[in-house]
Amino acid sequence: MKKYIRPLGAALVLALLAAGAYAVSADDSLISLSYLRDTFFPKAVQTGGQSADQALQGVYESALDELDAIHSAAVNGVGGGSGDGYYSDTLQSRSWSDGQIISLPTGSGFLMLDGAAMVIHSGAVVDTTDGAEMASGSVLRYGHRYLVGEDTTAQVTVFSGQARLGVQGGYALSPGRGQHTPFFDVNQNDWFYAPVNYAYERGLFSGMDENHFDPGGSMNRAMLMSVLHRLAGSPSDGGALSFADVPDGQWYSQAVRWGAAQGITSGTGEGIFSPFNQVTREQTVVMLYNYTTKYLKRGTGAVANLSDYQDLDRVSDWARPAMAWAVGQGIVSGVNNGGRLTLEPQRGATRAEMATMLQAFSEKIL
């Protein structure tokens, strides 16, 4: 605006002065044209420009003060005065951790990208992706953008180990859990939440990548033996490798060597270990049983009567003592299949199930 006001003011001054200068004849001129052209006009333009600058500067500073006040109100007014106040210009993706609460005032927006979070609000929060209002207590949906409505304070609570959200506008942040996993796919509503946290915090498990545990994914025999090796403190002793399918120098070689030397595993027959086969539920309890009786050299303790399980005939003969021990110790529980209590011994154990069994084993046996 400044660049238009200055020429306009200068033109007005020049026009008025020119009219006065030529209102009389040349012989009667009170002011010489050379004086007007070389001295007066340049000075008038300079003075008019300075006045315009001062006026514009005042308007600019007033507007800036108003914007600063709005910004301060947005930052300091969220969260009812709790947590630290922040402001974000864009919906750039940021990482948030388990238990953190993001408080947002009217006009702020957020975008759910990964993990799990829910929103509680006192007025209206609009899902702008669907064009519908969100009920308080709703779980946020991936890829959806939300806007906090008029006279509303919204609180977004992260309940996965880690989450990714974009926030735009003012917000306050309350701290979450001190210890948490980095996983987007394990949250407080999952039955395996506590076991996965237990296994991760003790270094027994890592994720399939930096931010994904893959709870429903399969666990192979090499993975389980590596976990048991870590559970024992990663000892370096072990016999010579005796399995044709376990070459030296692999990430699981030392663990399998140690497990075979301790009598925890004898492989799957015919001199092979089958490291990448999915480990079954009965294979798992046999390895845990051997860890207890052969490596730790402890007694079995209480064992369960398995006669009530409808699929007992599917438990291999060599696995029945271990299965009775695991059920009796509370390491394995039955599965209710339409009113039928089963053990599902031949089914592959998922990573979530393995974390659950290992937590029970650690707390009740070790």
HUUR-V868721 format. One line per field, one symbol per residue. ss: DSSP state (H for helix, E for strand, L for the rest). phi: phi as a letter, one per 30 degrees, with the letter a starting at -180 (. if undefined). burial: 1 if it has 24 or more other C-alpha atoms within 12 Angstrom, else 0. A space follows every 50 residues. Layout:
ss=???
phi=???
burial=???
This chain:
ss=LHHHHHHHHHHHHHHHHHHHHLLLLHHHLLLLHHHHHHHHHHHHHHHHHH HHHHHHHHHHHHHHHHHHHHHHHHHHHHHHHLLEEEEELLLLEEEEELLL EEEELLLLEEEEEELLEEEEELLLEEELLLLEEELLLEELLLLLEEEELL LLLEEEEELELEEEEEEEEEEEEELLLLLLLLLLLLELLLLLHHHHHHHH HLLLLLLLELLELLLLLELEHHHHHHHHHHHLLLLLLLLLLLLLLLLLLL LLHHHHHHHHHLLLLLLLELLELLLLLELEHHHHHHHHHHHHHHHLLLLL LLLLLLLLLLLHHHLLHHHHHHHHHHHHLLLLLLEEELLEEELLLLLELE HHHHHHHHHHHHHHLL
phi=.edddddddddddddddddddcdcdddcedbddddddcbddedddddddd ddedddddddddddddddddddddddcdiiicicdbbbdbdedbcbcejd cccbcejdbabdcajbabbcbcbbbcdddcibdcddjdddceiccbbddd hbccbccdbcebbbbcbbjdabbcdcddcadccdcbbddddceddddedd dcidbbddbebbdiddddccddddddddddddjhdcdldddccdcbddid dcddddedddddidbbicjhibchdcddddddddddddddeddcddhcdd idbcdcddddcedcddedcdedddddddcidbcdcdcijcdbchdcdddd dddddddddddddccd
burial=00000100110010000000100000000000000100001001100110 01000000000000000000101111111100001110001000111111 11111111111111111111100111100000010000111001111110 01111111111111111111111100000111111111000111111111 00011110001111100111111111111111000000001110010000 01111111111111111000001110011111111111111100100001 00010100100100100011111111111111110000000111100111 1111111111110010
